[in-house]
């Protein structure tokens, strides 16, 4: 499988991630808008849509979503004649789509075959001596001491033998990868598996040897595609501070069901998601910030929030723990790190279709699917970024399966799920903004 050897190096960490508390591992999901007269159903359909939006000449269903406010929390918004998407477990595909899948599969196999199995991103001796590169006449010198200023981040340059760890050069590379649609997940300035996978995807999309290594050639290709600084100064606003925020998110679903919303709990948590950053890394870049005053200036990643329009095919690669997007010309156009099932609760095999998108969905818990704690009765959990599916659900034609967000972005591709495809909230929202009903989703081993 793609990056099999490299994933094996982290096997002990991956296994330990699968046995953490249920708050970091998703359960089978059934988000839908629930009518106040019929609060919960069992079994619950994976996605509710408005029948009035369907027509004979379109398959782009418009999902019904609940109003995200205090009144909606206690009495979910009623849907106008909501109906469930009806689709077979395995969607049929055309001969052309089958050809596209075969070509995409071959592309991923090429990624595996060309990847340097001995290369680790930034793996090198602890000291990084000066080196003369073939591509440059100047000496590339490793910084003697790491500093985390706006200048050091935006002027970080490639050098040989970078080393494994957290350095400005990785922080800059991660933003550049994000902005070229090869998502590294939560930007944290470190070398690591999600960075390797993002580098491999960028290399594949740009005709470079797909090694996952931050080579000089890869660095120069990243620089050539940038037209803005990687990090900028951001001024906190009153809106940033007023939220709404929750005091805490209890683990117990029964307690969550009583809340007005599963909101962010900290300003830094909200800002981390807004700028695609690991929360601890955000704090590291701003050690003197209080995050409590409007007008306070902080350093943040200067990230994109869009994707190409032509999403024709989605491949969920279980071995790589990656989601790959291809256009109608069978070119890879984007990738995201993803949590895709586990050995105990695997994702489905085969080919399905996107059937709709629900934003800020209510999460309907049913003990007939799984039992959380001592909760033996159905519950309806309010919307919010800290909900079990994050703040977006992209439904698939396989009942109860979908692509969705997460309340734990820094754990993406490092833990296990219960079969669905879990992305960071920002990557899931980027995808939800552009994907259309009818797009093919293929699960590969």
C-alpha positions as a printed Julia matrix, in Angstrom:
445×3 Matrix{Float64}:
   0.0    0.0     0.0
   0.99   3.61   -0.48
   3.63   4.65    2.11
   3.32   1.15    3.65
   6.93   1.05    4.81
   6.82   4.52    6.27
   3.49   3.92    7.96
   4.96   0.79    9.52
   7.55   2.95   11.26
   4.73   4.65   13.13
   2.71   1.49   13.75
   3.06   1.56   17.5
   1.82   5.14   17.6
  -1.07   4.36   15.26
  -2.12   1.35   17.32
  -2.01   3.34   20.54
  -4.17   5.97   18.9
  -6.93   3.48   18.24
  -7.49   2.66   21.88
  -7.91   6.14   23.28
 -11.16   7.36   24.82
 -14.24   7.5    22.62
 -14.01  11.3    22.47
 -11.14  10.96   19.94
 -12.67   8.12   17.94
 -15.8    8.63   15.97
 -18.85   6.39   16.07
 -21.22   5.36   13.25
 -22.85   8.62   12.22
 -26.37   9.57   11.2
 -26.64  13.36   11.08
 -29.99  14.79    9.98
 -32.33  17.65   10.72
 -34.9   16.44   13.22
 -38.47  17.67   13.35
 -39.67  18.89   16.74
 -42.66  16.55   16.44
 -40.43  13.58   15.7
 -37.2   14.33   17.52
 -35.35  11.1    16.88
 -35.89   8.13   14.63
 -34.32   4.69   14.82
 -32.79   3.76   12.49
 -31.95   7.29   11.36
 -31.29   8.08    7.73
 -27.82   9.51    7.04
 -28.95  12.74    5.41
 -32.23  14.63    5.19
 -32.92  16.7     2.09
 -35.72  18.95    0.94
 -37.8   17.2    -1.66
 -38.66  20.53   -3.31
 -35.03  21.01   -4.38
 -34.93  17.84   -6.46
 -35.69  18.03  -10.14
 -35.41  15.83  -13.17
 -32.44  17.77  -14.53
 -30.23  17.94  -11.44
 -28.82  15.65   -8.8
 -27.43  18.47   -6.67
 -29.73  18.04   -3.67
 -29.97  20.88   -1.22
 -29.86  19.55    2.36
 -32.07  20.95    5.07
 -30.03  22.26    8.0
 -31.11  23.5    11.39
 -30.77  27.09   12.49
 -27.72  27.4    14.69
 -29.06  29.39   17.62
 -30.39  28.94   21.1
 -33.98  28.3    20.1
 -32.9   25.72   17.55
 -30.96  23.9    20.24
 -34.06  23.25   22.29
 -36.44  22.85   19.36
 -34.7   21.92   16.09
 -35.93  23.73   13.02
 -38.73  21.91   11.27
 -38.03  20.78    7.75
 -40.49  21.31    4.94
 -41.44  17.78    3.91
 -37.96  16.35    4.55
 -37.23  13.06    2.89
 -34.23  10.77    3.15
 -31.9   10.19    0.25
 -32.7    6.8    -1.17
 -29.76   5.08   -2.78
 -28.47   1.55   -3.13
 -25.57   0.48   -0.93
 -23.21   0.37   -3.9
 -23.65   2.98   -6.61
 -23.27   1.97  -10.22
 -20.73   3.8   -12.33
 -20.36   4.31  -16.04
 -17.74   2.66  -18.19
 -15.9    5.99  -18.42
 -15.93   6.36  -14.65
 -14.58   2.84  -14.29
 -11.79   3.77  -16.67
 -11.09   6.9   -14.61
 -10.9    4.8   -11.45
  -8.47   2.39  -13.04
  -6.27   5.24  -14.23
  -6.42   6.89  -10.8
  -5.51   3.6    -9.15
  -2.51   3.34  -11.47
  -1.5    6.85  -10.47
  -1.5    5.87   -6.81
   0.5    2.74   -7.6
   3.07   4.94   -9.32
   3.24   7.03   -6.15
   4.06   3.86   -4.22
   6.59   2.54   -6.71
   8.49   5.83   -7.07
   8.51   6.69   -3.38
  11.89   6.39   -1.71
  11.14   3.97    1.13
  14.36   4.94    2.93
  13.64   8.67    2.93
  12.17  10.33    5.99
  11.12  13.94    5.8
  14.04  15.84    7.26
  15.76  12.76    8.71
  19.4   13.7     9.18
  22.16  13.99   11.79
  21.39  16.36   14.66
  23.88  18.9    13.36
  23.31  20.46    9.96
  26.62  21.61    8.4
  26.81  24.14    5.63
  26.23  22.62    2.23
  26.63  23.73   -1.33
  23.71  22.67   -3.51
  23.87  21.86   -7.17
  20.87  24.07   -7.87
  22.3   27.14   -6.19
  25.67  28.87   -6.06
  25.1   30.11   -2.53
  25.81  28.12    0.59
  22.69  26.86    2.32
  23.37  27.22    6.03
  21.21  25.7     8.75
  20.09  28.27   11.31
  22.12  28.1    14.5
  19.08  28.72   16.68
  15.38  28.4    15.88
  13.4   31.63   16.17
   9.68  32.01   15.54
   9.26  35.56   14.27
   7.29  36.76   11.26
  10.55  37.38    9.4
  12.09  34.01   10.28
   8.97  32.23    9.09
   8.55  34.11    5.81
  12.27  34.08    5.0
  12.93  30.47    5.98
  14.92  28.81    3.21
  15.73  25.25    2.28
  19.04  23.74    3.39
  20.5   20.26    3.3
  20.12  17.91    6.26
  17.3   19.9     7.82
  16.74  17.3    10.51
  13.64  15.85   12.05
  11.73  18.22   14.29
   9.95  21.57   14.38
  11.6   24.26   12.27
  10.54  27.44   10.4
  11.4   25.79    7.07
   8.74  23.13    7.71
   6.29  25.75    8.94
   6.69  27.69    5.7
   6.56  24.53    3.59
   3.3   23.42    5.23
   1.58  26.71    4.37
   2.83  26.51    0.79
   1.59  22.92    0.54
  -1.79  23.97    1.94
  -2.04  26.74   -0.62
  -1.33  24.34   -3.49
  -4.11  21.97   -2.32
  -1.78  19.34   -0.82
  -3.07  19.66    2.73
  -0.69  18.75    5.58
  -3.61  18.82    8.03
  -3.03  21.0    11.08
  -0.04  23.25   10.43
   2.44  22.66   13.25
   5.87  23.37   11.77
   7.05  19.78   12.15
   8.3   16.98    9.96
   5.97  14.04   10.16
   3.76  11.63    8.26
   1.12  14.17    7.21
   3.87  16.46    5.91
   5.42  13.55    3.99
   2.09  12.66    2.42
   1.42  16.28    1.46
   4.86  16.52   -0.13
   4.26  13.28   -2.07
   0.93  14.6    -3.37
   2.45  17.95   -4.37
   5.27  16.17   -6.18
   2.8   13.94   -8.02
   0.61  16.88   -9.03
   3.64  18.77  -10.35
   5.49  16.06  -12.25
   8.25  15.55   -9.68
   9.55  12.27   -8.32
   7.12  11.4    -5.54
   9.41  10.65   -2.57
   7.78  12.66    0.19
  11.17  14.25    0.82
  11.58  18.03    0.99
  14.18  18.26   -1.76
  15.6   21.47   -3.21
  13.68  20.8    -6.43
  10.43  20.45   -4.45
  11.15  23.58   -2.43
  11.79  25.62   -5.58
   8.57  24.32   -7.14
   6.64  25.35   -4.03
   8.18  28.83   -4.07
   7.33  29.27   -7.75
   3.62  28.83   -6.98
   3.44  31.36   -4.13
   2.28  34.93   -4.56
   1.87  35.9    -0.91
   3.77  35.56    2.37
   3.28  32.3     4.26
   2.55  34.06    7.56
   0.88  37.37    8.3
  -0.07  39.55   11.23
  -3.7   39.29   12.26
  -5.61  41.67   14.53
  -8.1   40.13   16.94
 -11.63  41.51   16.61
 -14.59  41.81   18.96
 -16.34  39.11   16.93
 -13.4   36.77   17.55
 -13.8   37.23   21.29
 -17.57  37.1    21.66
 -17.98  33.63   20.19
 -20.29  31.97   21.14
 -18.02  29.76   23.24
 -18.81  26.83   25.5
 -17.31  26.58   28.98
 -16.44  22.95   28.21
 -17.59  20.0    26.11
 -18.58  17.09   28.37
 -17.77  13.59   27.22
 -21.29  12.32   28.02
 -23.66  12.62   25.05
 -26.61  13.12   27.43
 -24.92  16.26   28.76
 -24.0   17.43   25.26
 -27.65  17.07   24.21
 -28.62  19.68   26.83
 -26.26  22.32   25.42
 -27.25  25.17   23.11
 -24.41  24.29   20.77
 -21.18  22.32   20.69
 -19.19  25.5    20.21
 -15.48  26.18   20.44
 -14.28  26.38   24.03
 -11.35  28.78   23.55
 -10.44  31.68   21.3
  -7.2   29.87   20.41
  -9.17  26.8    19.35
 -11.32  28.9    17.02
  -8.3   30.74   15.61
  -6.42  27.48   15.07
  -9.24  26.18   12.87
  -9.69  29.52   11.12
  -6.04  29.53   10.07
  -5.59  25.75    9.68
  -3.12  25.62   12.58
  -2.4   23.32   15.46
  -3.55  25.19   18.57
  -0.29  24.66   20.45
   1.7   25.89   17.45
  -0.43  29.04   17.31
   0.46  29.69   20.95
   4.14  28.98   20.27
   4.21  31.65   17.57
   2.55  34.14   19.92
   4.03  33.54   23.4
   3.13  37.01   24.68
  -0.42  37.11   23.32
  -3.34  36.98   25.78
  -5.95  36.22   23.08
  -8.35  38.25   25.22
  -8.12  41.77   23.8
  -9.58  43.15   20.58
  -6.83  44.9    18.68
  -4.15  42.46   19.81
  -1.87  41.41   16.93
  -0.82  37.81   16.41
   1.09  35.78   13.8
  -1.04  33.33   11.81
  -0.71  31.15    8.71
  -1.83  32.83    5.49
  -3.91  29.98    4.12
  -6.29  29.39    1.24
  -9.91  28.33    1.74
 -10.89  27.1    -1.71
 -10.43  24.16   -4.03
 -10.52  23.72   -7.8
 -14.02  23.5    -9.25
 -13.69  20.32  -11.3
 -13.92  17.54   -8.71
 -14.76  14.43  -10.71
 -13.5   11.56   -8.58
 -12.62  11.07   -4.89
 -10.35   8.22   -3.79
 -10.25   7.28   -0.12
  -6.99   5.4     0.24
  -7.11   3.38    3.45
  -3.45   2.39    3.49
  -2.22   5.94    2.97
  -4.89   7.47    5.21
  -5.37  10.05    2.49
  -8.23  11.45    0.44
  -7.3   12.25   -3.16
  -9.31  14.42   -5.57
  -9.12  14.01   -9.34
 -10.57  16.19  -12.08
 -12.39  15.11  -15.24
  -9.02  14.84  -17.04
  -7.93  12.3   -14.4
  -5.37  14.66  -12.9
  -4.84  14.72   -9.17
  -5.86  18.21   -8.02
  -5.9   17.96   -4.21
  -5.27  15.7    -1.25
  -6.11  15.65    2.45
  -4.89  13.54    5.37
  -7.82  11.49    6.58
  -8.9    9.02    9.21
 -10.56   6.14    7.34
 -11.94   3.33    9.47
  -9.93   0.81   11.48
  -9.23  -2.92   11.52
 -12.12  -3.45   13.95
 -14.58  -1.18   12.12
 -13.36  -0.93    8.52
 -14.64   1.49    5.94
 -16.76  -0.01    3.17
 -15.18  -1.44    0.06
 -16.24  -0.45   -3.41
 -17.64   2.59   -5.16
 -20.35   5.04   -4.05
 -21.71   8.48   -4.86
 -21.92  11.79   -3.02
 -25.62  12.42   -2.29
 -25.6   15.79   -0.5
 -23.98  18.15    1.97
 -25.32  19.18    5.4
 -23.7   22.09    7.2
 -23.79  22.38   10.98
 -25.75  19.13   11.21
 -27.56  17.87   14.26
 -26.06  14.59   15.41
 -28.63  11.9    16.15
 -27.38   9.31   18.63
 -29.07   5.94   18.65
 -28.11   3.15   21.07
 -29.2    0.63   18.43
 -26.01   1.54   16.54
 -23.6    1.77   19.48
 -23.82   2.56   23.2
 -21.97   5.59   24.52
 -21.46   5.46   28.28
 -24.74   4.75   30.05
 -26.91   6.34   27.36
 -29.59   3.81   26.44
 -32.06   6.26   24.88
 -31.84   8.17   21.59
 -30.41  11.69   21.84
 -30.15  14.69   19.53
 -26.89  16.63   19.87
 -26.83  20.29   18.75
 -24.62  21.6    15.94
 -21.14  22.98   16.41
 -17.5   22.46   15.46
 -16.97  20.26   18.51
 -19.78  17.87   17.55
 -18.97  14.24   16.69
 -19.01  15.07   12.95
 -17.51  18.53   13.29
 -19.51  21.17   11.44
 -20.18  19.47    8.1
 -21.44  16.15    6.73
 -20.99  15.02    3.11
 -23.34  12.08    2.69
 -22.54   9.02    0.6
 -24.92   6.56   -1.06
 -23.75   3.95    1.43
 -26.23   4.36    4.29
 -24.73   5.88    7.44
 -21.37   6.61    5.79
 -20.02  10.0     4.86
 -17.12  12.45    4.79
 -17.14  14.85    7.72
 -15.21  17.11   10.07
 -13.8   16.47   13.53
 -13.5   18.12   16.94
  -9.84  16.98   17.07
  -8.03  18.28   13.95
  -4.5   17.51   15.13
  -5.38  13.8    15.46
  -6.41  13.37   11.81
  -4.84  10.27   10.17
  -3.25   9.4    13.53
  -6.21   7.66   15.18
  -9.0    5.32   14.05
 -12.59   5.93   12.99
 -15.71   3.79   12.84
 -15.8    3.56    9.06
 -16.47   7.1     7.84
 -13.91   9.46    6.29
 -12.88  12.07    8.82
 -11.04  15.27    7.8
 -10.16  18.48    9.61
 -13.14  20.81    9.72
 -11.48  23.22    7.29
 -10.58  20.54    4.74
 -14.08  19.04    5.0
 -15.64  22.48    4.48
 -13.38  23.22    1.52
 -14.5   19.95   -0.04
 -18.15  20.53    0.84
 -18.06  23.94   -0.87
 -17.07  22.45   -4.22
 -18.18  18.82   -4.38
 -21.44  18.06   -6.19
 -23.95  15.28   -5.8
 -23.16  12.39   -8.1
 -19.39  12.61   -7.71
 -17.87   9.13   -7.45
 -16.13   8.05   -4.24
 -13.95   4.95   -4.41
 -12.42   3.18   -1.39
  -9.03   1.63   -2.07
  -6.96  -0.55    0.25
